Amino acid sequence: MRRSHLSWFRTSFQVSHSPVSNHFSTGAKDFRNSVERLTKEDLVYLLGLIRDGSESLQCLPPDCAGLLIDLVARELCAGAATEVLEI
Protein backbone atom coordinates (compact mmCIF):
# COMPACT_ATOMS: atom_id res chain seq x y z
CA MET A 1 0.00 0.00 0.00
CA ARG A 2 1.33 3.41 -0.95
CA ARG A 3 1.45 5.69 2.08
CA SER A 4 3.50 8.61 0.82
CA HIS A 5 0.89 11.26 1.58
CA LEU A 6 -0.07 9.64 4.87
CA SER A 7 3.61 9.45 5.80
CA TRP A 8 3.88 13.16 5.02
CA PHE A 9 0.71 13.76 7.00
CA ARG A 10 2.05 11.81 9.97
CA THR A 11 5.33 13.69 9.88
CA SER A 12 3.71 17.09 9.49
CA PHE A 13 0.83 16.66 11.90
CA GLN A 14 2.04 13.99 14.30
CA VAL A 15 1.39 14.12 18.00
CA SER A 16 1.90 10.72 19.63
CA HIS A 17 1.92 9.04 16.20
CA SER A 18 -1.48 10.44 15.31
CA PRO A 19 -2.18 11.06 11.61
CA VAL A 20 -5.60 12.43 12.56
CA SER A 21 -4.21 15.41 14.40
CA ASN A 22 -4.80 19.09 14.09
CA HIS A 23 -2.17 20.12 16.64
CA PHE A 24 0.24 21.41 14.00
CA SER A 25 -2.27 22.99 11.68
CA THR A 26 -2.97 26.69 11.85
CA GLY A 27 -6.73 26.19 11.64
CA ALA A 28 -9.53 24.37 9.90
CA LYS A 29 -8.52 25.63 6.45
CA ASP A 30 -4.94 24.41 6.91
CA PHE A 31 -6.20 21.09 8.28
CA ARG A 32 -8.55 20.71 5.28
CA ASN A 33 -5.71 21.38 2.86
CA SER A 34 -3.68 18.67 4.58
CA VAL A 35 -6.34 15.97 4.67
CA GLU A 36 -7.33 16.66 1.07
CA ARG A 37 -3.83 15.57 0.06
CA LEU A 38 -4.59 12.06 1.26
CA THR A 39 -5.28 9.47 -1.42
CA LYS A 40 -8.15 7.00 -1.26
CA GLU A 41 -5.62 4.38 -0.17
CA ASP A 42 -4.48 6.68 2.61
CA LEU A 43 -8.08 7.21 3.74
CA VAL A 44 -8.74 3.45 3.76
CA TYR A 45 -5.59 2.95 5.84
CA LEU A 46 -6.59 5.75 8.19
CA LEU A 47 -10.09 4.28 8.59
CA GLY A 48 -8.47 0.99 9.55
CA LEU A 49 -6.55 2.79 12.29
CA ILE A 50 -9.74 4.44 13.52
CA ARG A 51 -11.59 1.10 13.46
CA ASP A 52 -8.93 -0.74 15.46
CA GLY A 53 -8.62 2.06 18.01
CA SER A 54 -5.10 3.09 17.02
CA GLU A 55 -6.49 6.44 15.94
CA SER A 56 -9.26 8.67 17.23
CA LEU A 57 -11.18 11.78 16.27
CA GLN A 58 -11.71 12.78 19.91
CA CYS A 59 -8.86 15.28 19.94
CA LEU A 60 -10.15 17.11 16.87
CA PRO A 61 -12.25 20.24 17.11
CA PRO A 62 -15.71 19.60 15.64
CA ASP A 63 -14.99 21.62 12.50
CA CYS A 64 -11.85 19.58 11.72
CA ALA A 65 -13.60 16.27 12.46
CA GLY A 66 -16.42 17.38 10.16
CA LEU A 67 -13.94 18.14 7.38
CA LEU A 68 -12.42 14.66 7.66
CA ILE A 69 -15.83 12.97 7.79
CA ASP A 70 -17.00 14.94 4.74
CA LEU A 71 -13.86 13.89 2.87
CA VAL A 72 -14.43 10.23 3.77
CA ALA A 73 -18.04 10.47 2.56
CA ARG A 74 -17.00 12.16 -0.68
CA GLU A 75 -13.97 10.00 -1.49
CA LEU A 76 -15.06 6.62 -0.09
CA CYS A 77 -18.73 6.35 0.83
CA ALA A 78 -21.37 7.69 3.18
CA GLY A 79 -21.38 4.38 5.07
CA ALA A 80 -17.72 4.74 5.99
CA ALA A 81 -18.34 8.31 7.15
CA THR A 82 -21.26 7.16 9.29
CA GLU A 83 -19.10 4.41 10.76
CA VAL A 84 -16.44 6.96 11.74
CA LEU A 85 -19.08 9.09 13.43
CA GLU A 86 -20.28 6.11 15.46
CA ILE A 87 -16.83 5.13 16.73
C-alpha positions in Angstrom: 0.0 0.0 0.0 1.3 3.4 -0.9 1.4 5.7 2.1 3.5 8.6 0.8 0.9 11.3 1.6 -0.1 9.6 4.9 3.6 9.5 5.8 3.9 13.2 5.0 0.7 13.8 7.0 2.0 11.8 10.0 5.3 13.7 9.9 3.7 17.1 9.5 0.8 16.7 11.9 2.0 14.0 14.3 1.4 14.1 18.0 1.9 10.7 19.6 1.9 9.0 16.2 -1.5 10.4 15.3 -2.2 11.1 11.6 -5.6 12.4 12.6 -4.2 15.4 14.4 -4.8 19.1 14.1 -2.2 20.1 16.6 0.2 21.4 14.0 -2.3 23.0 11.7 -3.0 26.7 11.8 -6.7 26.2 11.6 -9.5 24.4 9.9 -8.5 25.6 6.4 -4.9 24.4 6.9 -6.2 21.1 8.3 -8.6 20.7 5.3 -5.7 21.4 2.9 -3.7 18.7 4.6 -6.3 16.0 4.7 -7.3 16.7 1.1 -3.8 15.6 0.1 -4.6 12.1 1.3 -5.3 9.5 -1.4 -8.1 7.0 -1.3 -5.6 4.4 -0.2 -4.5 6.7 2.6 -8.1 7.2 3.7 -8.7 3.5 3.8 -5.6 2.9 5.8 -6.6 5.8 8.2 -10.1 4.3 8.6 -8.5 1.0 9.5 -6.5 2.8 12.3 -9.7 4.4 13.5 -11.6 1.1 13.5 -8.9 -0.7 15.5 -8.6 2.1 18.0 -5.1 3.1 17.0 -6.5 6.4 15.9 -9.3 8.7 17.2 -11.2 11.8 16.3 -11.7 12.8 19.9 -8.9 15.3 19.9 -10.1 17.1 16.9 -12.2 20.2 17.1 -15.7 19.6 15.6 -15.0 21.6 12.5 -11.9 19.6 11.7 -13.6 16.3 12.5 -16.4 17.4 10.2 -13.9 18.1 7.4 -12.4 14.7 7.7 -15.8 13.0 7.8 -17.0 14.9 4.7 -13.9 13.9 2.9 -14.4 10.2 3.8 -18.0 10.5 2.6 -17.0 12.2 -0.7 -14.0 10.0 -1.5 -15.1 6.6 -0.1 -18.7 6.4 0.8 -21.4 7.7 3.2 -21.4 4.4 5.1 -17.7 4.7 6.0 -18.3 8.3 7.2 -21.3 7.2 9.3 -19.1 4.4 10.8 -16.4 7.0 11.7 -19.1 9.1 13.4 -20.3 6.1 15.5 -16.8 5.1 16.7 
